[in-house]
Amino acid sequence: MGLLLDVEDTAVTRQTAQALARVGTPAAVRLIALAVAEADDNQADWLRTGVHDALVGPDGLPGVAAACGRLARDPEEAVRRGAAHVSMWTDGTRC
């Protein structure tokens, strides 16, 4: 979470979000979702940019979209809220 919400270095935020989105597992996307739920507007912009960077690859979108679907039912409200944001970043793929 410290890397995803680094207030000193937005490149770290972007690169960490990108790497986790490329992994695309529910655990990886859950970290992004939690960060989104806690992020200020600037951090959220860099998180979104990192996710978009990952989605450029051929395998990024299905993993992230599927993870969002699972996280939409997470018991933690912050995860559900963050996953909804990440889902919107995947070009309209809904959780």
Chimera marker file (.cmm) of the C-alpha trace (Angstrom):
<marker_set name="trace">
<marker id="1" x="0.000" y="0.000" z="0.000" r="1" g="1" b="0" radius="0.5"/>
<marker id="2" x="2.897" y="2.334" z="0.691" r="1" g="1" b="0" radius="0.5"/>
<marker id="3" x="4.062" y="2.091" z="-2.893" r="1" g="1" b="0" radius="0.5"/>
<marker id="4" x="0.566" y="2.574" z="-4.302" r="1" g="1" b="0" radius="0.5"/>
<marker id="5" x="-0.034" y="5.671" z="-2.185" r="1" g="1" b="0" radius="0.5"/>
<marker id="6" x="3.470" y="7.183" z="-2.298" r="1" g="1" b="0" radius="0.5"/>
<marker id="7" x="2.966" y="10.942" z="-1.895" r="1" g="1" b="0" radius="0.5"/>
<marker id="8" x="6.578" y="11.721" z="-2.775" r="1" g="1" b="0" radius="0.5"/>
<marker id="9" x="6.925" y="9.834" z="-6.064" r="1" g="1" b="0" radius="0.5"/>
<marker id="10" x="3.996" y="9.442" z="-8.453" r="1" g="1" b="0" radius="0.5"/>
<marker id="11" x="6.110" y="7.273" z="-10.745" r="1" g="1" b="0" radius="0.5"/>
<marker id="12" x="6.189" y="4.632" z="-8.012" r="1" g="1" b="0" radius="0.5"/>
<marker id="13" x="2.394" y="4.806" z="-7.703" r="1" g="1" b="0" radius="0.5"/>
<marker id="14" x="1.953" y="4.432" z="-11.461" r="1" g="1" b="0" radius="0.5"/>
<marker id="15" x="4.451" y="1.602" z="-11.870" r="1" g="1" b="0" radius="0.5"/>
<marker id="16" x="3.129" y="-0.363" z="-8.895" r="1" g="1" b="0" radius="0.5"/>
<marker id="17" x="-0.464" y="-0.073" z="-10.105" r="1" g="1" b="0" radius="0.5"/>
<marker id="18" x="0.644" y="-1.120" z="-13.576" r="1" g="1" b="0" radius="0.5"/>
<marker id="19" x="2.528" y="-4.157" z="-12.287" r="1" g="1" b="0" radius="0.5"/>
<marker id="20" x="-0.375" y="-5.287" z="-10.098" r="1" g="1" b="0" radius="0.5"/>
<marker id="21" x="-2.901" y="-4.785" z="-12.903" r="1" g="1" b="0" radius="0.5"/>
<marker id="22" x="-0.724" y="-6.854" z="-15.232" r="1" g="1" b="0" radius="0.5"/>
<marker id="23" x="-0.801" y="-9.671" z="-12.703" r="1" g="1" b="0" radius="0.5"/>
<marker id="24" x="-4.581" y="-9.301" z="-12.725" r="1" g="1" b="0" radius="0.5"/>
<marker id="25" x="-5.331" y="-11.696" z="-9.872" r="1" g="1" b="0" radius="0.5"/>
<marker id="26" x="-8.010" y="-10.841" z="-7.329" r="1" g="1" b="0" radius="0.5"/>
<marker id="27" x="-5.306" y="-10.353" z="-4.689" r="1" g="1" b="0" radius="0.5"/>
<marker id="28" x="-3.378" y="-7.910" z="-6.886" r="1" g="1" b="0" radius="0.5"/>
<marker id="29" x="-6.461" y="-5.964" z="-7.948" r="1" g="1" b="0" radius="0.5"/>
<marker id="30" x="-7.672" y="-5.926" z="-4.332" r="1" g="1" b="0" radius="0.5"/>
<marker id="31" x="-4.551" y="-3.947" z="-3.394" r="1" g="1" b="0" radius="0.5"/>
<marker id="32" x="-5.293" y="-1.434" z="-6.153" r="1" g="1" b="0" radius="0.5"/>
<marker id="33" x="-8.931" y="-1.219" z="-5.039" r="1" g="1" b="0" radius="0.5"/>
<marker id="34" x="-7.920" y="-0.541" z="-1.430" r="1" g="1" b="0" radius="0.5"/>
<marker id="35" x="-5.484" y="2.128" z="-2.586" r="1" g="1" b="0" radius="0.5"/>
<marker id="36" x="-8.163" y="3.774" z="-4.721" r="1" g="1" b="0" radius="0.5"/>
<marker id="37" x="-10.503" y="3.877" z="-1.735" r="1" g="1" b="0" radius="0.5"/>
<marker id="38" x="-7.853" y="5.764" z="0.285" r="1" g="1" b="0" radius="0.5"/>
<marker id="39" x="-6.307" y="7.875" z="-2.481" r="1" g="1" b="0" radius="0.5"/>
<marker id="40" x="-6.605" y="11.598" z="-2.912" r="1" g="1" b="0" radius="0.5"/>
<marker id="41" x="-7.489" y="12.899" z="-6.391" r="1" g="1" b="0" radius="0.5"/>
<marker id="42" x="-3.867" y="13.122" z="-7.546" r="1" g="1" b="0" radius="0.5"/>
<marker id="43" x="-3.017" y="9.618" z="-6.353" r="1" g="1" b="0" radius="0.5"/>
<marker id="44" x="-6.187" y="8.239" z="-7.940" r="1" g="1" b="0" radius="0.5"/>
<marker id="45" x="-5.176" y="9.786" z="-11.282" r="1" g="1" b="0" radius="0.5"/>
<marker id="46" x="-1.803" y="8.032" z="-11.139" r="1" g="1" b="0" radius="0.5"/>
<marker id="47" x="-3.384" y="4.749" z="-10.055" r="1" g="1" b="0" radius="0.5"/>
<marker id="48" x="-5.758" y="4.999" z="-13.029" r="1" g="1" b="0" radius="0.5"/>
<marker id="49" x="-2.851" y="5.768" z="-15.363" r="1" g="1" b="0" radius="0.5"/>
<marker id="50" x="-0.987" y="2.700" z="-14.139" r="1" g="1" b="0" radius="0.5"/>
<marker id="51" x="-4.030" y="0.490" z="-14.676" r="1" g="1" b="0" radius="0.5"/>
<marker id="52" x="-4.527" y="1.934" z="-18.159" r="1" g="1" b="0" radius="0.5"/>
<marker id="53" x="-0.859" y="1.278" z="-18.959" r="1" g="1" b="0" radius="0.5"/>
<marker id="54" x="-1.356" y="-2.380" z="-18.047" r="1" g="1" b="0" radius="0.5"/>
<marker id="55" x="-4.539" y="-2.669" z="-20.096" r="1" g="1" b="0" radius="0.5"/>
<marker id="56" x="-2.616" y="-1.787" z="-23.243" r="1" g="1" b="0" radius="0.5"/>
<marker id="57" x="-1.171" y="-5.325" z="-23.153" r="1" g="1" b="0" radius="0.5"/>
<marker id="58" x="-3.139" y="-8.190" z="-24.715" r="1" g="1" b="0" radius="0.5"/>
<marker id="59" x="-3.892" y="-9.998" z="-21.452" r="1" g="1" b="0" radius="0.5"/>
<marker id="60" x="-4.489" y="-7.117" z="-19.046" r="1" g="1" b="0" radius="0.5"/>
<marker id="61" x="-8.203" y="-6.477" z="-19.361" r="1" g="1" b="0" radius="0.5"/>
<marker id="62" x="-9.653" y="-9.959" z="-18.813" r="1" g="1" b="0" radius="0.5"/>
<marker id="63" x="-7.750" y="-10.511" z="-15.575" r="1" g="1" b="0" radius="0.5"/>
<marker id="64" x="-8.588" y="-7.110" z="-14.138" r="1" g="1" b="0" radius="0.5"/>
<marker id="65" x="-12.235" y="-7.295" z="-15.195" r="1" g="1" b="0" radius="0.5"/>
<marker id="66" x="-12.651" y="-10.785" z="-13.741" r="1" g="1" b="0" radius="0.5"/>
<marker id="67" x="-10.977" y="-9.715" z="-10.505" r="1" g="1" b="0" radius="0.5"/>
<marker id="68" x="-13.312" y="-6.709" z="-10.255" r="1" g="1" b="0" radius="0.5"/>
<marker id="69" x="-16.251" y="-9.065" z="-10.605" r="1" g="1" b="0" radius="0.5"/>
<marker id="70" x="-15.062" y="-11.112" z="-7.660" r="1" g="1" b="0" radius="0.5"/>
<marker id="71" x="-14.178" y="-8.067" z="-5.591" r="1" g="1" b="0" radius="0.5"/>
<marker id="72" x="-17.624" y="-6.558" z="-6.100" r="1" g="1" b="0" radius="0.5"/>
<marker id="73" x="-18.763" y="-9.131" z="-3.519" r="1" g="1" b="0" radius="0.5"/>
<marker id="74" x="-15.892" y="-8.572" z="-1.073" r="1" g="1" b="0" radius="0.5"/>
<marker id="75" x="-17.023" y="-8.219" z="2.553" r="1" g="1" b="0" radius="0.5"/>
<marker id="76" x="-14.979" y="-5.011" z="2.953" r="1" g="1" b="0" radius="0.5"/>
<marker id="77" x="-16.849" y="-1.939" z="1.705" r="1" g="1" b="0" radius="0.5"/>
<marker id="78" x="-13.647" y="-0.087" z="0.762" r="1" g="1" b="0" radius="0.5"/>
<marker id="79" x="-12.653" y="-2.954" z="-1.535" r="1" g="1" b="0" radius="0.5"/>
<marker id="80" x="-16.071" y="-2.967" z="-3.218" r="1" g="1" b="0" radius="0.5"/>
<marker id="81" x="-15.944" y="0.806" z="-3.693" r="1" g="1" b="0" radius="0.5"/>
<marker id="82" x="-12.387" y="0.733" z="-5.053" r="1" g="1" b="0" radius="0.5"/>
<marker id="83" x="-13.157" y="-2.191" z="-7.352" r="1" g="1" b="0" radius="0.5"/>
<marker id="84" x="-16.079" y="-0.239" z="-8.809" r="1" g="1" b="0" radius="0.5"/>
<marker id="85" x="-13.673" y="2.570" z="-9.711" r="1" g="1" b="0" radius="0.5"/>
<marker id="86" x="-11.155" y="0.168" z="-11.224" r="1" g="1" b="0" radius="0.5"/>
<marker id="87" x="-13.961" y="-1.447" z="-13.192" r="1" g="1" b="0" radius="0.5"/>
<marker id="88" x="-14.867" y="1.932" z="-14.689" r="1" g="1" b="0" radius="0.5"/>
<marker id="89" x="-11.252" y="2.302" z="-15.781" r="1" g="1" b="0" radius="0.5"/>
<marker id="90" x="-11.494" y="-0.899" z="-17.826" r="1" g="1" b="0" radius="0.5"/>
<marker id="91" x="-13.533" y="0.870" z="-20.522" r="1" g="1" b="0" radius="0.5"/>
<marker id="92" x="-16.968" y="0.099" z="-19.220" r="1" g="1" b="0" radius="0.5"/>
<marker id="93" x="-16.472" y="-3.535" z="-18.220" r="1" g="1" b="0" radius="0.5"/>
<marker id="94" x="-18.796" y="-3.807" z="-15.260" r="1" g="1" b="0" radius="0.5"/>
<marker id="95" x="-18.152" y="-5.672" z="-12.031" r="1" g="1" b="0" radius="0.5"/>
<link id1="1" id2="2" r="1" g="1" b="0" radius="0.2"/>
<link id1="2" id2="3" r="1" g="1" b="0" radius="0.2"/>
<link id1="3" id2="4" r="1" g="1" b="0" radius="0.2"/>
<link id1="4" id2="5" r="1" g="1" b="0" radius="0.2"/>
<link id1="5" id2="6" r="1" g="1" b="0" radius="0.2"/>
<link id1="6" id2="7" r="1" g="1" b="0" radius="0.2"/>
<link id1="7" id2="8" r="1" g="1" b="0" radius="0.2"/>
<link id1="8" id2="9" r="1" g="1" b="0" radius="0.2"/>
<link id1="9" id2="10" r="1" g="1" b="0" radius="0.2"/>
<link id1="10" id2="11" r="1" g="1" b="0" radius="0.2"/>
<link id1="11" id2="12" r="1" g="1" b="0" radius="0.2"/>
<link id1="12" id2="13" r="1" g="1" b="0" radius="0.2"/>
<link id1="13" id2="14" r="1" g="1" b="0" radius="0.2"/>
<link id1="14" id2="15" r="1" g="1" b="0" radius="0.2"/>
<link id1="15" id2="16" r="1" g="1" b="0" radius="0.2"/>
<link id1="16" id2="17" r="1" g="1" b="0" radius="0.2"/>
<link id1="17" id2="18" r="1" g="1" b="0" radius="0.2"/>
<link id1="18" id2="19" r="1" g="1" b="0" radius="0.2"/>
<link id1="19" id2="20" r="1" g="1" b="0" radius="0.2"/>
<link id1="20" id2="21" r="1" g="1" b="0" radius="0.2"/>
<link id1="21" id2="22" r="1" g="1" b="0" radius="0.2"/>
<link id1="22" id2="23" r="1" g="1" b="0" radius="0.2"/>
<link id1="23" id2="24" r="1" g="1" b="0" radius="0.2"/>
<link id1="24" id2="25" r="1" g="1" b="0" radius="0.2"/>
<link id1="25" id2="26" r="1" g="1" b="0" radius="0.2"/>
<link id1="26" id2="27" r="1" g="1" b="0" radius="0.2"/>
<link id1="27" id2="28" r="1" g="1" b="0" radius="0.2"/>
<link id1="28" id2="29" r="1" g="1" b="0" radius="0.2"/>
<link id1="29" id2="30" r="1" g="1" b="0" radius="0.2"/>
<link id1="30" id2="31" r="1" g="1" b="0" radius="0.2"/>
<link id1="31" id2="32" r="1" g="1" b="0" radius="0.2"/>
<link id1="32" id2="33" r="1" g="1" b="0" radius="0.2"/>
<link id1="33" id2="34" r="1" g="1" b="0" radius="0.2"/>
<link id1="34" id2="35" r="1" g="1" b="0" radius="0.2"/>
<link id1="35" id2="36" r="1" g="1" b="0" radius="0.2"/>
<link id1="36" id2="37" r="1" g="1" b="0" radius="0.2"/>
<link id1="37" id2="38" r="1" g="1" b="0" radius="0.2"/>
<link id1="38" id2="39" r="1" g="1" b="0" radius="0.2"/>
<link id1="39" id2="40" r="1" g="1" b="0" radius="0.2"/>
<link id1="40" id2="41" r="1" g="1" b="0" radius="0.2"/>
<link id1="41" id2="42" r="1" g="1" b="0" radius="0.2"/>
<link id1="42" id2="43" r="1" g="1" b="0" radius="0.2"/>
<link id1="43" id2="44" r="1" g="1" b="0" radius="0.2"/>
<link id1="44" id2="45" r="1" g="1" b="0" radius="0.2"/>
<link id1="45" id2="46" r="1" g="1" b="0" radius="0.2"/>
<link id1="46" id2="47" r="1" g="1" b="0" radius="0.2"/>
<link id1="47" id2="48" r="1" g="1" b="0" radius="0.2"/>
<link id1="48" id2="49" r="1" g="1" b="0" radius="0.2"/>
<link id1="49" id2="50" r="1" g="1" b="0" radius="0.2"/>
<link id1="50" id2="51" r="1" g="1" b="0" radius="0.2"/>
<link id1="51" id2="52" r="1" g="1" b="0" radius="0.2"/>
<link id1="52" id2="53" r="1" g="1" b="0" radius="0.2"/>
<link id1="53" id2="54" r="1" g="1" b="0" radius="0.2"/>
<link id1="54" id2="55" r="1" g="1" b="0" radius="0.2"/>
<link id1="55" id2="56" r="1" g="1" b="0" radius="0.2"/>
<link id1="56" id2="57" r="1" g="1" b="0" radius="0.2"/>
<link id1="57" id2="58" r="1" g="1" b="0" radius="0.2"/>
<link id1="58" id2="59" r="1" g="1" b="0" radius="0.2"/>
<link id1="59" id2="60" r="1" g="1" b="0" radius="0.2"/>
<link id1="60" id2="61" r="1" g="1" b="0" radius="0.2"/>
<link id1="61" id2="62" r="1" g="1" b="0" radius="0.2"/>
<link id1="62" id2="63" r="1" g="1" b="0" radius="0.2"/>
<link id1="63" id2="64" r="1" g="1" b="0" radius="0.2"/>
<link id1="64" id2="65" r="1" g="1" b="0" radius="0.2"/>
<link id1="65" id2="66" r="1" g="1" b="0" radius="0.2"/>
<link id1="66" id2="67" r="1" g="1" b="0" radius="0.2"/>
<link id1="67" id2="68" r="1" g="1" b="0" radius="0.2"/>
<link id1="68" id2="69" r="1" g="1" b="0" radius="0.2"/>
<link id1="69" id2="70" r="1" g="1" b="0" radius="0.2"/>
<link id1="70" id2="71" r="1" g="1" b="0" radius="0.2"/>
<link id1="71" id2="72" r="1" g="1" b="0" radius="0.2"/>
<link id1="72" id2="73" r="1" g="1" b="0" radius="0.2"/>
<link id1="73" id2="74" r="1" g="1" b="0" radius="0.2"/>
<link id1="74" id2="75" r="1" g="1" b="0" radius="0.2"/>
<link id1="75" id2="76" r="1" g="1" b="0" radius="0.2"/>
<link id1="76" id2="77" r="1" g="1" b="0" radius="0.2"/>
<link id1="77" id2="78" r="1" g="1" b="0" radius="0.2"/>
<link id1="78" id2="79" r="1" g="1" b="0" radius="0.2"/>
<link id1="79" id2="80" r="1" g="1" b="0" radius="0.2"/>
<link id1="80" id2="81" r="1" g="1" b="0" radius="0.2"/>
<link id1="81" id2="82" r="1" g="1" b="0" radius="0.2"/>
<link id1="82" id2="83" r="1" g="1" b="0" radius="0.2"/>
<link id1="83" id2="84" r="1" g="1" b="0" radius="0.2"/>
<link id1="84" id2="85" r="1" g="1" b="0" radius="0.2"/>
<link id1="85" id2="86" r="1" g="1" b="0" radius="0.2"/>
<link id1="86" id2="87" r="1" g="1" b="0" radius="0.2"/>
<link id1="87" id2="88" r="1" g="1" b="0" radius="0.2"/>
<link id1="88" id2="89" r="1" g="1" b="0" radius="0.2"/>
<link id1="89" id2="90" r="1" g="1" b="0" radius="0.2"/>
<link id1="90" id2="91" r="1" g="1" b="0" radius="0.2"/>
<link id1="91" id2="92" r="1" g="1" b="0" radius="0.2"/>
<link id1="92" id2="93" r="1" g="1" b="0" radius="0.2"/>
<link id1="93" id2="94" r="1" g="1" b="0" radius="0.2"/>
<link id1="94" id2="95" r="1" g="1" b="0" radius="0.2"/>
</marker_set>
